C-alpha cells in the first residue's frame, strides 16, 4: 500500500491481490481514523456483494467471478465495538458492460484500487439498532 496525505485527506493505492475492505480497515486503524469517508475506483476480482433483506434481517450474498472494473466505491468509517469499521458499497462493471452493485463483503485488487479517504474530526460510533438488526451510526 502507498499513500500520501493532504490535510485531512489521504490518497491511497492498494496493492494487487489484497482484500479491499480489510486493507481499508487496517489503514484506518494505523492512521487512527475513527470517523471518515471513502471514495474509490479501480478494478478487482473475487467479489462478494450483499443486499440487506429487511424482512429476513440478513444479507443475501452473491459472488461475481472474473475481473470487474470498480465504477464507484463509496463508504464511511466509524468505530464498531471499539475497532474501525468500514461500511462500503460498490458498483462494478463487467467485461460485457453489465453493472452490478451492493454492499461490499469481499473484493481483491486487480490492476489497481485508488482511494480517497477523508478523516473527519473526532469519532463516530456504530451501535446495534434492535429494530433492524444492523449496526447503525449512533447520531
Secondary structure, 3 states (H helix, E strand, C coil): CEEEEECCEEEEEECCCCEHHHHHHHHHHHHCCCCEEEEEEEEEEEEEEEEEECCCCEEEEEEECCCEEEEEEEEEEEEECCEEEEEEEEEEECCCCCEEEEEEEEEEEEEEEEEEEEECCCCCEEEEECCCCEEEECC
